[in-house]
Amino acid sequence: MKALLPLYIDRLRDGRIENIEQELDPKQLDIIDDEIDCVKPIATSIKAYLADDFLIICLSLSAELLLHCRICNEQFAFPLTLSHIDQEIPLDEIHDAVFDVASMIREILLVEVPAYPQCGGKVCCNRDSIKKYFSK
């Protein structure tokens, strides 16, 4: 499979730094399913360099996910802005001297989705209208 956002390790030798500003199509990241949708591109800012035997990636990203409330099932926008995410990857774990940052971004996004999303943040906005269906 072709890398969506490849970092070529050979381009980072001799102290070189690679800066990438790119928007990713959420459909290509394979994060869209019955529970998660994303209609806007995911904005990313990446700084990559080598330090000893590690690839260092400094990442910032911004996305707007559409989630379903676990209480009322209404879809709501969940803005997600993450900055200064630092990752170090051992070079011996990178095959073919190419690291796909898109797979790391996918993991980060999925980890940040709340396990129990509610349309009002911590409390469902429609809780009062469906209160009669709750058990006591």
Chimera marker file (.cmm) of the C-alpha trace (Angstrom):
<marker_set name="trace">
<marker id="1" x="0.000" y="0.000" z="0.000" r="1" g="1" b="0" radius="0.5"/>
<marker id="2" x="1.269" y="3.458" z="-0.876" r="1" g="1" b="0" radius="0.5"/>
<marker id="3" x="2.101" y="5.779" z="2.023" r="1" g="1" b="0" radius="0.5"/>
<marker id="4" x="-0.307" y="8.725" z="2.297" r="1" g="1" b="0" radius="0.5"/>
<marker id="5" x="2.139" y="11.010" z="4.049" r="1" g="1" b="0" radius="0.5"/>
<marker id="6" x="5.621" y="9.532" z="3.628" r="1" g="1" b="0" radius="0.5"/>
<marker id="7" x="8.758" y="10.650" z="5.431" r="1" g="1" b="0" radius="0.5"/>
<marker id="8" x="11.907" y="9.501" z="3.687" r="1" g="1" b="0" radius="0.5"/>
<marker id="9" x="14.605" y="8.806" z="6.245" r="1" g="1" b="0" radius="0.5"/>
<marker id="10" x="17.448" y="9.438" z="3.779" r="1" g="1" b="0" radius="0.5"/>
<marker id="11" x="16.251" y="13.039" z="3.345" r="1" g="1" b="0" radius="0.5"/>
<marker id="12" x="16.753" y="13.626" z="7.067" r="1" g="1" b="0" radius="0.5"/>
<marker id="13" x="20.400" y="12.592" z="7.250" r="1" g="1" b="0" radius="0.5"/>
<marker id="14" x="23.156" y="15.101" z="8.102" r="1" g="1" b="0" radius="0.5"/>
<marker id="15" x="20.963" y="17.115" z="10.463" r="1" g="1" b="0" radius="0.5"/>
<marker id="16" x="18.300" y="18.036" z="7.924" r="1" g="1" b="0" radius="0.5"/>
<marker id="17" x="14.777" y="18.840" z="9.099" r="1" g="1" b="0" radius="0.5"/>
<marker id="18" x="11.612" y="18.302" z="7.104" r="1" g="1" b="0" radius="0.5"/>
<marker id="19" x="8.581" y="20.527" z="7.679" r="1" g="1" b="0" radius="0.5"/>
<marker id="20" x="5.262" y="19.490" z="6.177" r="1" g="1" b="0" radius="0.5"/>
<marker id="21" x="1.984" y="21.404" z="6.220" r="1" g="1" b="0" radius="0.5"/>
<marker id="22" x="-0.726" y="19.288" z="4.634" r="1" g="1" b="0" radius="0.5"/>
<marker id="23" x="-4.437" y="18.607" z="4.735" r="1" g="1" b="0" radius="0.5"/>
<marker id="24" x="-5.486" y="14.968" z="4.726" r="1" g="1" b="0" radius="0.5"/>
<marker id="25" x="-8.711" y="13.563" z="3.387" r="1" g="1" b="0" radius="0.5"/>
<marker id="26" x="-10.368" y="11.731" z="6.325" r="1" g="1" b="0" radius="0.5"/>
<marker id="27" x="-11.667" y="9.046" z="3.942" r="1" g="1" b="0" radius="0.5"/>
<marker id="28" x="-8.087" y="8.080" z="3.128" r="1" g="1" b="0" radius="0.5"/>
<marker id="29" x="-7.289" y="7.664" z="6.832" r="1" g="1" b="0" radius="0.5"/>
<marker id="30" x="-10.055" y="5.092" z="7.221" r="1" g="1" b="0" radius="0.5"/>
<marker id="31" x="-11.522" y="6.647" z="10.369" r="1" g="1" b="0" radius="0.5"/>
<marker id="32" x="-15.054" y="7.051" z="9.027" r="1" g="1" b="0" radius="0.5"/>
<marker id="33" x="-17.578" y="4.431" z="10.114" r="1" g="1" b="0" radius="0.5"/>
<marker id="34" x="-21.062" y="4.229" z="11.672" r="1" g="1" b="0" radius="0.5"/>
<marker id="35" x="-19.961" y="6.133" z="14.769" r="1" g="1" b="0" radius="0.5"/>
<marker id="36" x="-17.381" y="8.618" z="13.447" r="1" g="1" b="0" radius="0.5"/>
<marker id="37" x="-17.609" y="10.935" z="10.478" r="1" g="1" b="0" radius="0.5"/>
<marker id="38" x="-15.377" y="13.756" z="9.345" r="1" g="1" b="0" radius="0.5"/>
<marker id="39" x="-16.402" y="16.061" z="6.522" r="1" g="1" b="0" radius="0.5"/>
<marker id="40" x="-13.567" y="18.586" z="6.568" r="1" g="1" b="0" radius="0.5"/>
<marker id="41" x="-9.930" y="17.863" z="5.737" r="1" g="1" b="0" radius="0.5"/>
<marker id="42" x="-7.620" y="17.222" z="8.669" r="1" g="1" b="0" radius="0.5"/>
<marker id="43" x="-5.001" y="19.974" z="8.907" r="1" g="1" b="0" radius="0.5"/>
<marker id="44" x="-1.560" y="18.781" z="9.917" r="1" g="1" b="0" radius="0.5"/>
<marker id="45" x="1.741" y="20.423" z="10.688" r="1" g="1" b="0" radius="0.5"/>
<marker id="46" x="4.743" y="18.131" z="10.950" r="1" g="1" b="0" radius="0.5"/>
<marker id="47" x="8.384" y="18.649" z="11.818" r="1" g="1" b="0" radius="0.5"/>
<marker id="48" x="10.654" y="15.613" z="11.439" r="1" g="1" b="0" radius="0.5"/>
<marker id="49" x="14.346" y="15.032" z="12.075" r="1" g="1" b="0" radius="0.5"/>
<marker id="50" x="16.759" y="12.330" z="13.179" r="1" g="1" b="0" radius="0.5"/>
<marker id="51" x="18.336" y="12.118" z="16.618" r="1" g="1" b="0" radius="0.5"/>
<marker id="52" x="20.799" y="9.267" z="17.056" r="1" g="1" b="0" radius="0.5"/>
<marker id="53" x="18.889" y="6.106" z="16.114" r="1" g="1" b="0" radius="0.5"/>
<marker id="54" x="15.423" y="7.664" z="16.297" r="1" g="1" b="0" radius="0.5"/>
<marker id="55" x="13.052" y="9.489" z="13.993" r="1" g="1" b="0" radius="0.5"/>
<marker id="56" x="11.585" y="12.410" z="15.920" r="1" g="1" b="0" radius="0.5"/>
<marker id="57" x="8.198" y="13.705" z="14.811" r="1" g="1" b="0" radius="0.5"/>
<marker id="58" x="6.629" y="16.856" z="16.243" r="1" g="1" b="0" radius="0.5"/>
<marker id="59" x="3.002" y="16.998" z="15.170" r="1" g="1" b="0" radius="0.5"/>
<marker id="60" x="0.067" y="19.369" z="15.435" r="1" g="1" b="0" radius="0.5"/>
<marker id="61" x="-3.324" y="18.645" z="13.947" r="1" g="1" b="0" radius="0.5"/>
<marker id="62" x="-6.795" y="20.056" z="13.724" r="1" g="1" b="0" radius="0.5"/>
<marker id="63" x="-9.949" y="18.158" z="12.792" r="1" g="1" b="0" radius="0.5"/>
<marker id="64" x="-13.684" y="18.361" z="13.224" r="1" g="1" b="0" radius="0.5"/>
<marker id="65" x="-15.202" y="14.963" z="13.828" r="1" g="1" b="0" radius="0.5"/>
<marker id="66" x="-18.901" y="14.230" z="13.734" r="1" g="1" b="0" radius="0.5"/>
<marker id="67" x="-19.916" y="11.880" z="16.534" r="1" g="1" b="0" radius="0.5"/>
<marker id="68" x="-23.208" y="10.483" z="17.795" r="1" g="1" b="0" radius="0.5"/>
<marker id="69" x="-24.277" y="11.305" z="21.336" r="1" g="1" b="0" radius="0.5"/>
<marker id="70" x="-24.496" y="8.140" z="23.459" r="1" g="1" b="0" radius="0.5"/>
<marker id="71" x="-27.585" y="9.487" z="25.236" r="1" g="1" b="0" radius="0.5"/>
<marker id="72" x="-29.841" y="10.989" z="22.530" r="1" g="1" b="0" radius="0.5"/>
<marker id="73" x="-28.073" y="9.649" z="19.391" r="1" g="1" b="0" radius="0.5"/>
<marker id="74" x="-27.968" y="13.137" z="17.809" r="1" g="1" b="0" radius="0.5"/>
<marker id="75" x="-24.934" y="13.810" z="15.649" r="1" g="1" b="0" radius="0.5"/>
<marker id="76" x="-22.733" y="16.671" z="16.847" r="1" g="1" b="0" radius="0.5"/>
<marker id="77" x="-19.466" y="18.321" z="15.865" r="1" g="1" b="0" radius="0.5"/>
<marker id="78" x="-16.467" y="17.442" z="18.000" r="1" g="1" b="0" radius="0.5"/>
<marker id="79" x="-13.611" y="19.879" z="17.281" r="1" g="1" b="0" radius="0.5"/>
<marker id="80" x="-10.212" y="18.416" z="17.968" r="1" g="1" b="0" radius="0.5"/>
<marker id="81" x="-7.028" y="20.474" z="18.081" r="1" g="1" b="0" radius="0.5"/>
<marker id="82" x="-3.835" y="18.844" z="19.262" r="1" g="1" b="0" radius="0.5"/>
<marker id="83" x="-0.481" y="20.545" z="19.326" r="1" g="1" b="0" radius="0.5"/>
<marker id="84" x="3.041" y="19.592" z="20.297" r="1" g="1" b="0" radius="0.5"/>
<marker id="85" x="2.581" y="15.845" z="20.021" r="1" g="1" b="0" radius="0.5"/>
<marker id="86" x="6.076" y="14.425" z="20.039" r="1" g="1" b="0" radius="0.5"/>
<marker id="87" x="6.803" y="10.883" z="18.935" r="1" g="1" b="0" radius="0.5"/>
<marker id="88" x="10.088" y="9.033" z="18.665" r="1" g="1" b="0" radius="0.5"/>
<marker id="89" x="10.316" y="5.983" z="16.474" r="1" g="1" b="0" radius="0.5"/>
<marker id="90" x="13.379" y="3.716" z="16.530" r="1" g="1" b="0" radius="0.5"/>
<marker id="91" x="14.930" y="3.641" z="13.067" r="1" g="1" b="0" radius="0.5"/>
<marker id="92" x="15.224" y="-0.145" z="13.164" r="1" g="1" b="0" radius="0.5"/>
<marker id="93" x="11.389" y="-0.324" z="13.273" r="1" g="1" b="0" radius="0.5"/>
<marker id="94" x="11.043" y="1.628" z="10.019" r="1" g="1" b="0" radius="0.5"/>
<marker id="95" x="10.980" y="-0.627" z="6.972" r="1" g="1" b="0" radius="0.5"/>
<marker id="96" x="12.276" y="0.483" z="3.565" r="1" g="1" b="0" radius="0.5"/>
<marker id="97" x="13.487" y="3.806" z="5.049" r="1" g="1" b="0" radius="0.5"/>
<marker id="98" x="9.987" y="5.307" z="4.669" r="1" g="1" b="0" radius="0.5"/>
<marker id="99" x="7.680" y="6.159" z="7.570" r="1" g="1" b="0" radius="0.5"/>
<marker id="100" x="4.007" y="6.892" z="6.865" r="1" g="1" b="0" radius="0.5"/>
<marker id="101" x="2.954" y="9.683" z="9.230" r="1" g="1" b="0" radius="0.5"/>
<marker id="102" x="-0.687" y="9.212" z="8.164" r="1" g="1" b="0" radius="0.5"/>
<marker id="103" x="-0.938" y="5.927" z="10.077" r="1" g="1" b="0" radius="0.5"/>
<marker id="104" x="0.311" y="7.674" z="13.222" r="1" g="1" b="0" radius="0.5"/>
<marker id="105" x="-2.210" y="10.505" z="12.705" r="1" g="1" b="0" radius="0.5"/>
<marker id="106" x="-4.999" y="7.937" z="12.342" r="1" g="1" b="0" radius="0.5"/>
<marker id="107" x="-4.040" y="6.302" z="15.645" r="1" g="1" b="0" radius="0.5"/>
<marker id="108" x="-3.867" y="9.650" z="17.438" r="1" g="1" b="0" radius="0.5"/>
<marker id="109" x="-7.305" y="10.694" z="16.166" r="1" g="1" b="0" radius="0.5"/>
<marker id="110" x="-8.924" y="7.415" z="17.184" r="1" g="1" b="0" radius="0.5"/>
<marker id="111" x="-7.395" y="7.557" z="20.656" r="1" g="1" b="0" radius="0.5"/>
<marker id="112" x="-8.726" y="11.099" z="21.167" r="1" g="1" b="0" radius="0.5"/>
<marker id="113" x="-12.354" y="10.176" z="20.382" r="1" g="1" b="0" radius="0.5"/>
<marker id="114" x="-14.185" y="9.975" z="23.707" r="1" g="1" b="0" radius="0.5"/>
<marker id="115" x="-15.392" y="6.507" z="24.669" r="1" g="1" b="0" radius="0.5"/>
<marker id="116" x="-18.750" y="7.936" z="25.740" r="1" g="1" b="0" radius="0.5"/>
<marker id="117" x="-19.365" y="11.078" z="23.626" r="1" g="1" b="0" radius="0.5"/>
<marker id="118" x="-22.217" y="13.390" z="24.610" r="1" g="1" b="0" radius="0.5"/>
<marker id="119" x="-23.505" y="16.281" z="22.515" r="1" g="1" b="0" radius="0.5"/>
<marker id="120" x="-23.093" y="18.810" z="25.316" r="1" g="1" b="0" radius="0.5"/>
<marker id="121" x="-19.506" y="17.882" z="26.084" r="1" g="1" b="0" radius="0.5"/>
<marker id="122" x="-19.833" y="16.165" z="29.448" r="1" g="1" b="0" radius="0.5"/>
<marker id="123" x="-23.645" y="16.126" z="29.591" r="1" g="1" b="0" radius="0.5"/>
<marker id="124" x="-26.165" y="15.529" z="26.792" r="1" g="1" b="0" radius="0.5"/>
<marker id="125" x="-28.040" y="18.685" z="25.756" r="1" g="1" b="0" radius="0.5"/>
<marker id="126" x="-31.244" y="16.664" z="25.292" r="1" g="1" b="0" radius="0.5"/>
<marker id="127" x="-31.089" y="14.815" z="28.610" r="1" g="1" b="0" radius="0.5"/>
<marker id="128" x="-34.196" y="16.520" z="30.039" r="1" g="1" b="0" radius="0.5"/>
<marker id="129" x="-36.368" y="15.591" z="27.050" r="1" g="1" b="0" radius="0.5"/>
<marker id="130" x="-35.473" y="11.891" z="27.298" r="1" g="1" b="0" radius="0.5"/>
<marker id="131" x="-35.288" y="11.668" z="31.094" r="1" g="1" b="0" radius="0.5"/>
<marker id="132" x="-38.565" y="9.743" z="31.241" r="1" g="1" b="0" radius="0.5"/>
<marker id="133" x="-36.845" y="6.788" z="29.542" r="1" g="1" b="0" radius="0.5"/>
<marker id="134" x="-34.085" y="6.493" z="32.154" r="1" g="1" b="0" radius="0.5"/>
<marker id="135" x="-34.324" y="3.817" z="34.835" r="1" g="1" b="0" radius="0.5"/>
<marker id="136" x="-34.484" y="5.065" z="38.401" r="1" g="1" b="0" radius="0.5"/>
<link id1="1" id2="2" r="1" g="1" b="0" radius="0.2"/>
<link id1="2" id2="3" r="1" g="1" b="0" radius="0.2"/>
<link id1="3" id2="4" r="1" g="1" b="0" radius="0.2"/>
<link id1="4" id2="5" r="1" g="1" b="0" radius="0.2"/>
<link id1="5" id2="6" r="1" g="1" b="0" radius="0.2"/>
<link id1="6" id2="7" r="1" g="1" b="0" radius="0.2"/>
<link id1="7" id2="8" r="1" g="1" b="0" radius="0.2"/>
<link id1="8" id2="9" r="1" g="1" b="0" radius="0.2"/>
<link id1="9" id2="10" r="1" g="1" b="0" radius="0.2"/>
<link id1="10" id2="11" r="1" g="1" b="0" radius="0.2"/>
<link id1="11" id2="12" r="1" g="1" b="0" radius="0.2"/>
<link id1="12" id2="13" r="1" g="1" b="0" radius="0.2"/>
<link id1="13" id2="14" r="1" g="1" b="0" radius="0.2"/>
<link id1="14" id2="15" r="1" g="1" b="0" radius="0.2"/>
<link id1="15" id2="16" r="1" g="1" b="0" radius="0.2"/>
<link id1="16" id2="17" r="1" g="1" b="0" radius="0.2"/>
<link id1="17" id2="18" r="1" g="1" b="0" radius="0.2"/>
<link id1="18" id2="19" r="1" g="1" b="0" radius="0.2"/>
<link id1="19" id2="20" r="1" g="1" b="0" radius="0.2"/>
<link id1="20" id2="21" r="1" g="1" b="0" radius="0.2"/>
<link id1="21" id2="22" r="1" g="1" b="0" radius="0.2"/>
<link id1="22" id2="23" r="1" g="1" b="0" radius="0.2"/>
<link id1="23" id2="24" r="1" g="1" b="0" radius="0.2"/>
<link id1="24" id2="25" r="1" g="1" b="0" radius="0.2"/>
<link id1="25" id2="26" r="1" g="1" b="0" radius="0.2"/>
<link id1="26" id2="27" r="1" g="1" b="0" radius="0.2"/>
<link id1="27" id2="28" r="1" g="1" b="0" radius="0.2"/>
<link id1="28" id2="29" r="1" g="1" b="0" radius="0.2"/>
<link id1="29" id2="30" r="1" g="1" b="0" radius="0.2"/>
<link id1="30" id2="31" r="1" g="1" b="0" radius="0.2"/>
<link id1="31" id2="32" r="1" g="1" b="0" radius="0.2"/>
<link id1="32" id2="33" r="1" g="1" b="0" radius="0.2"/>
<link id1="33" id2="34" r="1" g="1" b="0" radius="0.2"/>
<link id1="34" id2="35" r="1" g="1" b="0" radius="0.2"/>
<link id1="35" id2="36" r="1" g="1" b="0" radius="0.2"/>
<link id1="36" id2="37" r="1" g="1" b="0" radius="0.2"/>
<link id1="37" id2="38" r="1" g="1" b="0" radius="0.2"/>
<link id1="38" id2="39" r="1" g="1" b="0" radius="0.2"/>
<link id1="39" id2="40" r="1" g="1" b="0" radius="0.2"/>
<link id1="40" id2="41" r="1" g="1" b="0" radius="0.2"/>
<link id1="41" id2="42" r="1" g="1" b="0" radius="0.2"/>
<link id1="42" id2="43" r="1" g="1" b="0" radius="0.2"/>
<link id1="43" id2="44" r="1" g="1" b="0" radius="0.2"/>
<link id1="44" id2="45" r="1" g="1" b="0" radius="0.2"/>
<link id1="45" id2="46" r="1" g="1" b="0" radius="0.2"/>
<link id1="46" id2="47" r="1" g="1" b="0" radius="0.2"/>
<link id1="47" id2="48" r="1" g="1" b="0" radius="0.2"/>
<link id1="48" id2="49" r="1" g="1" b="0" radius="0.2"/>
<link id1="49" id2="50" r="1" g="1" b="0" radius="0.2"/>
<link id1="50" id2="51" r="1" g="1" b="0" radius="0.2"/>
<link id1="51" id2="52" r="1" g="1" b="0" radius="0.2"/>
<link id1="52" id2="53" r="1" g="1" b="0" radius="0.2"/>
<link id1="53" id2="54" r="1" g="1" b="0" radius="0.2"/>
<link id1="54" id2="55" r="1" g="1" b="0" radius="0.2"/>
<link id1="55" id2="56" r="1" g="1" b="0" radius="0.2"/>
<link id1="56" id2="57" r="1" g="1" b="0" radius="0.2"/>
<link id1="57" id2="58" r="1" g="1" b="0" radius="0.2"/>
<link id1="58" id2="59" r="1" g="1" b="0" radius="0.2"/>
<link id1="59" id2="60" r="1" g="1" b="0" radius="0.2"/>
<link id1="60" id2="61" r="1" g="1" b="0" radius="0.2"/>
<link id1="61" id2="62" r="1" g="1" b="0" radius="0.2"/>
<link id1="62" id2="63" r="1" g="1" b="0" radius="0.2"/>
<link id1="63" id2="64" r="1" g="1" b="0" radius="0.2"/>
<link id1="64" id2="65" r="1" g="1" b="0" radius="0.2"/>
<link id1="65" id2="66" r="1" g="1" b="0" radius="0.2"/>
<link id1="66" id2="67" r="1" g="1" b="0" radius="0.2"/>
<link id1="67" id2="68" r="1" g="1" b="0" radius="0.2"/>
<link id1="68" id2="69" r="1" g="1" b="0" radius="0.2"/>
<link id1="69" id2="70" r="1" g="1" b="0" radius="0.2"/>
<link id1="70" id2="71" r="1" g="1" b="0" radius="0.2"/>
<link id1="71" id2="72" r="1" g="1" b="0" radius="0.2"/>
<link id1="72" id2="73" r="1" g="1" b="0" radius="0.2"/>
<link id1="73" id2="74" r="1" g="1" b="0" radius="0.2"/>
<link id1="74" id2="75" r="1" g="1" b="0" radius="0.2"/>
<link id1="75" id2="76" r="1" g="1" b="0" radius="0.2"/>
<link id1="76" id2="77" r="1" g="1" b="0" radius="0.2"/>
<link id1="77" id2="78" r="1" g="1" b="0" radius="0.2"/>
<link id1="78" id2="79" r="1" g="1" b="0" radius="0.2"/>
<link id1="79" id2="80" r="1" g="1" b="0" radius="0.2"/>
<link id1="80" id2="81" r="1" g="1" b="0" radius="0.2"/>
<link id1="81" id2="82" r="1" g="1" b="0" radius="0.2"/>
<link id1="82" id2="83" r="1" g="1" b="0" radius="0.2"/>
<link id1="83" id2="84" r="1" g="1" b="0" radius="0.2"/>
<link id1="84" id2="85" r="1" g="1" b="0" radius="0.2"/>
<link id1="85" id2="86" r="1" g="1" b="0" radius="0.2"/>
<link id1="86" id2="87" r="1" g="1" b="0" radius="0.2"/>
<link id1="87" id2="88" r="1" g="1" b="0" radius="0.2"/>
<link id1="88" id2="89" r="1" g="1" b="0" radius="0.2"/>
<link id1="89" id2="90" r="1" g="1" b="0" radius="0.2"/>
<link id1="90" id2="91" r="1" g="1" b="0" radius="0.2"/>
<link id1="91" id2="92" r="1" g="1" b="0" radius="0.2"/>
<link id1="92" id2="93" r="1" g="1" b="0" radius="0.2"/>
<link id1="93" id2="94" r="1" g="1" b="0" radius="0.2"/>
<link id1="94" id2="95" r="1" g="1" b="0" radius="0.2"/>
<link id1="95" id2="96" r="1" g="1" b="0" radius="0.2"/>
<link id1="96" id2="97" r="1" g="1" b="0" radius="0.2"/>
<link id1="97" id2="98" r="1" g="1" b="0" radius="0.2"/>
<link id1="98" id2="99" r="1" g="1" b="0" radius="0.2"/>
<link id1="99" id2="100" r="1" g="1" b="0" radius="0.2"/>
<link id1="100" id2="101" r="1" g="1" b="0" radius="0.2"/>
<link id1="101" id2="102" r="1" g="1" b="0" radius="0.2"/>
<link id1="102" id2="103" r="1" g="1" b="0" radius="0.2"/>
<link id1="103" id2="104" r="1" g="1" b="0" radius="0.2"/>
<link id1="104" id2="105" r="1" g="1" b="0" radius="0.2"/>
<link id1="105" id2="106" r="1" g="1" b="0" radius="0.2"/>
<link id1="106" id2="107" r="1" g="1" b="0" radius="0.2"/>
<link id1="107" id2="108" r="1" g="1" b="0" radius="0.2"/>
<link id1="108" id2="109" r="1" g="1" b="0" radius="0.2"/>
<link id1="109" id2="110" r="1" g="1" b="0" radius="0.2"/>
<link id1="110" id2="111" r="1" g="1" b="0" radius="0.2"/>
<link id1="111" id2="112" r="1" g="1" b="0" radius="0.2"/>
<link id1="112" id2="113" r="1" g="1" b="0" radius="0.2"/>
<link id1="113" id2="114" r="1" g="1" b="0" radius="0.2"/>
<link id1="114" id2="115" r="1" g="1" b="0" radius="0.2"/>
<link id1="115" id2="116" r="1" g="1" b="0" radius="0.2"/>
<link id1="116" id2="117" r="1" g="1" b="0" radius="0.2"/>
<link id1="117" id2="118" r="1" g="1" b="0" radius="0.2"/>
<link id1="118" id2="119" r="1" g="1" b="0" radius="0.2"/>
<link id1="119" id2="120" r="1" g="1" b="0" radius="0.2"/>
<link id1="120" id2="121" r="1" g="1" b="0" radius="0.2"/>
<link id1="121" id2="122" r="1" g="1" b="0" radius="0.2"/>
<link id1="122" id2="123" r="1" g="1" b="0" radius="0.2"/>
<link id1="123" id2="124" r="1" g="1" b="0" radius="0.2"/>
<link id1="124" id2="125" r="1" g="1" b="0" radius="0.2"/>
<link id1="125" id2="126" r="1" g="1" b="0" radius="0.2"/>
<link id1="126" id2="127" r="1" g="1" b="0" radius="0.2"/>
<link id1="127" id2="128" r="1" g="1" b="0" radius="0.2"/>
<link id1="128" id2="129" r="1" g="1" b="0" radius="0.2"/>
<link id1="129" id2="130" r="1" g="1" b="0" radius="0.2"/>
<link id1="130" id2="131" r="1" g="1" b="0" radius="0.2"/>
<link id1="131" id2="132" r="1" g="1" b="0" radius="0.2"/>
<link id1="132" id2="133" r="1" g="1" b="0" radius="0.2"/>
<link id1="133" id2="134" r="1" g="1" b="0" radius="0.2"/>
<link id1="134" id2="135" r="1" g="1" b="0" radius="0.2"/>
<link id1="135" id2="136" r="1" g="1" b="0" radius="0.2"/>
</marker_set>
